[in-house]
Amino acid sequence: MLAYTIKRLLQGVITVWFIATATFFGMHAVPGDPLAADKEVPPEIWANLQARYGLDKPVPEQYVIYLGNMLKGDFGISYTQQNREVNDIIAEHFKVSATLGILAIVFAAFGGILWGALTALYRNRAPDIVIVFLVILGISVPSFVFAALGQLGVVNINNALGFTLFPVAGWGTVQHMIVPSMVLGLGTMAFLTRLMRSSMLEIANSDFIRTARSKGLPATRVFRKHQLRNAILPVVTVLGPSIAAITTGGFVVEMVFAIPGLGRYFVQAVQQLDYTVIMGTTVFYGAFLVFMVILVDLVYGLIDPRVRLE
């Protein structure tokens, strides 16, 4: 297990290095100047700004400095937000994105397991057909469409009730969190529902299920104790990447609902060519995703020894 753990950690470090390298050279290949808003200042001040951000050095030297600072956990200073470090932006706003992501993954996991089990239980009947149709919609429709429909639904509900049940935008209370988290979790819930349905149908034809039935066990006990518990394992496998994907993929939802999360600042950084914020958040998001994948692999390796042997 130790060798397997070390191997996965080394693979994770290489992956993060590749993400950092690709992001660095990709940003330097993008046309434009991150300090374009300051071009009206005198030449000496312009030169000082270039020196402060290291833009007066050759790109390979900037890359070496960037990697050295990244190893120390320093992503630099924002180009557009005065005297604000990227580390502070990540520390302050990732908490909001993480809260939204956790609520979304709880909603997605609970709904995916429930609806997936129901579709398998009522296979080829009305509940299965309806849920599968909704799953196809959930996978096919982009998140910004769900976000806009969610806001429209909130407005209509508030107008019908005559008071504000759910705020249309903003952050800070439980009411602010409910609708955005549901919108953010819809796509993942649809994917988990489809995965759970396939797993349930595969388990239903297994030998140990037929043996349990032949022993005369009640159908509800066979379903709950044997079929459902074993069918959840593939869902657990993808939960790690799903948590990271939801936590780091709420850009559109945060923008539509005016949520002060890290995704919203990332979008603003892209619009303003804020290199340090873009690179810092991309590497942070990439490292977080890699960490969650490794964590799930290690947990699965403890559960199933065949993973370690393979």
N, C-alpha and C positions, 0 to 999 in steps of 0.2 A: 504493500500500500504506500510505503514511503517513496519508492521509486516512481510509482504512478503519480503521486502528488507532485514530486519534483518535476517530472516530465510535463505535467499540465501547467505548472507555474512558469516554467521556461517558455512554453508555447505562448502563454499569456503575455509575458514580457515582450517577446518578439512581435506579437500582434500589436501591442500598444506602441512599440517603437515604429512599426510600419505605419500605423495610423498617424502618429505625430509627424513622421517624415513626409507622408503623402499630403497632409494638411499644410505643412509649412511651404513646400514647393508649389502646391496648388494655389495657395494664397498669393505667393509672389509672382505667379504666372497670370493672375487676374489683372486686366487693365485697370488703371486708376491709381490714385494716390491717397493713402489714408489721412494725410495732412492737408488735403486739398482746400479745406475750409480756412486754412491759415496762410494762404498764398499772398494775401494782401499785406502781411507784416514785412518789416524791413529785412533785407538779406541776412544780416547778422543774427537776427532772432530766428529766422528760418533755419540757418545753419545750426543754431543751438538746439532747436527742436529735432533736427535730423540726428544730432549727436546724442541727445537724451534718449531717443528710442532706438539708437543703433542703426538707423537707416543710411548712415554715411559709410558703412562698412560693406565689403563685398558679401554677396549672398552666402557663399560657403562659410565665411566667418560668422555671419549672423546665425547660420544653422548650428554651428558648434556652440555658440553662446546660448542659443535657444535650448539645445539638448541639456547643456550643463545646468541652466536655470530650472528646467523641467525636472531633472533628477533631484533638485533641492526643493521641489514643490512650489516653485515661483514661476507664475505665468506672465509676469510683467505688469505694466500699467496700461490702462485703457487709453486709446488715442482720442476718443471723443468725450469721455466722462472725466473731467479734470480731477487730477490727483486721486483717482480711485483705482486700486489694484484689482486685477482680474480675480485673484483669490478671494477678495472681499465680496465681489459680485456673486461668485459661485457659492460662497458660504451663506450669504444672506438670502439668495433667491432659490437655491436648490431645495431648501426646506419646504417652500411652497409647492414646487413641482413634485417633490417626494410625497407630500401629504396628498396631493391630488392623485398621484399615481397609485399610492397604496389603496385609497378608496376605490379607484377604478379597477384595480386588480382583484380586490375582494368581491366587488360586484360582478366582474367578469368570471371569476373562478366559481362562485356560487351559482350564477346563472348557467354557465357552461356545463357544469356537472349535473345540475337539475334538469335542464332541457335535453341534454344528451342522453341521460338515463330514461327520460320520458319517451324520446323518439325511439329508443331501442325497445322499450317495453310495449309501445303501441306501434310497432313496425307496420308500415304500409296501411295504416289507418289514419283517420282524420287528424289527430294530434301530431303524428309524425309528418304528414304532408304539410300542415300549416307551419310547424316549427322549421322544417327544412327549407321551406320557401323564405321564411324570415331570415334564416341563416345565410342563404344566398344573397339576400339584400344587404345584410350586415357586412358581408365580406366584399361585396361589389361597390357599395356606395362609399364615396370618399368621406373622410371625417369632417371636412368643412361643411358638407351638406347636412350632416347630422347636427353639427353645431348651430347652423342657421335655423334648422327646423326646431332644435331644442329651444333656442331663444324665442322663436315665434310661438311655440307651445306655451312657454312661460308667460309671455305677454297675454295670450288668450286666457290662460288660467287665472292670472291676476285680474284681468278685466271682468271675467265672469264672477269671481268671488267678491270683487269690490275692494280688495285690499291686497297687499303684496305678500303672497305666500312664499314665492321664490324670487330673489333679486335677479334682474336681467343680466347684470354684470357686477364685477367687483369681487372682493375677497375679505374674509375676516370672521364670518359666522358659519354655522352648520348649514343654514339655508343657502349660503353662497356656494357650498361645496357639492350639494347633492346633484344638481342637473349637470354641471361640467364633468363630474366623475362618471356619471352614467353615460354621457355622450362619449367620453374618452374610452370607456370600457366596452362599448358596443362591438367594435370590430374584433377585439380579442375574445369576447364572449361567444361570438359567432364561430370563430375558429376553434375554440375549446369545445363548443357544442358538437361540431362536426367530428372532432377527434374523439370525444367521449362516445359518440354514437358508434363510430367504427370499432372502437375498442370493446364496447359492450356487445356488439354483434359477433365479434370474433371470439370473445370469451364464452358466449352463449353456446358455441359449438364445441367447447373443449371437453376433454374426457372427464375432468374432475367435476364439471357441472352435471354431466350425464350420470356420473356415479352418485352425486348428492341427491339427484332426483330419484334415482333407482332405489335409494335407501328410504325413500318416503318422506324426506324433509319437506316442510311446507314451502310453497313457492316463494312466499315473502322472505323467508329466511335464506333460501338459496340466492335470491336476488340481492338481499342486503349484505349477507356475510361472505358470499363467494364471488358472485358476478360483479357487484359494484366495487368491492374493495380491490379486486385485481384489475378492473378496468380503469381505475383512477391512476395507476402507475404511469402510463404514457402522458397523462395530463400533468402529473408532478414533474416529469422530465422537462416539459416545455415551460413550466411556470417561471423558472429562473430567467431565461431570455425574455419571456413575456413581461415580467416585472420590470426588467431594465428597459424594454422597448416602450412600455406604457409610460414609465417615469421620465424617459428621455424623449418621448415622441409626442408630447402634448403641445407642440408649437402652435398649431392652428387653434386648438381649443383655448389656449391661454390668450391668444390674440383676440379671438372673437368675444370671449367673456371678460376681457380686460383683467386677467389674473396676473399679478406681478411675480410670475415664476421665471425660472432661468431660460425656458424656451422663448419667452417673449423678448428677453434681452438678446438672445442669440439672433433672432430674426432682425431686430433693430441693428445689431452689429453687422450683419450681412448687408443691410441697406446702406450703412454708413462706412463700409469697408474698414471696420475696426479690427485690424488683423489680430491683435493680442487676445481680444475677447473671443473671436471666432476660433482661433487655434486652441485657446485654453479650454473653452467649453467643449469643443470637439474631442480633444484628448481626454478630458474628464468624463464625458459621456461614453467614449470608447472604452476607457479603462473600467468604468462601472459595468458596462455590458460584459466585457471579458471576465470580470470578477464574478458576476452572477452565473455565467456559463460554467466557469471552473468550479464554483461552489456547488452547483447542481451535479456536475460530473463527480465530484468527490463524495457527495451524499449518495448518489446512485451507485458509486463504486462500493460504498459500505453496505448498501442494501443487496446488491447483486455482484458477487465475486467474479462472474463471467466478464464484467466490464473491465476489471483490472487485468484479467488474463488476456483479453483481446488487445 
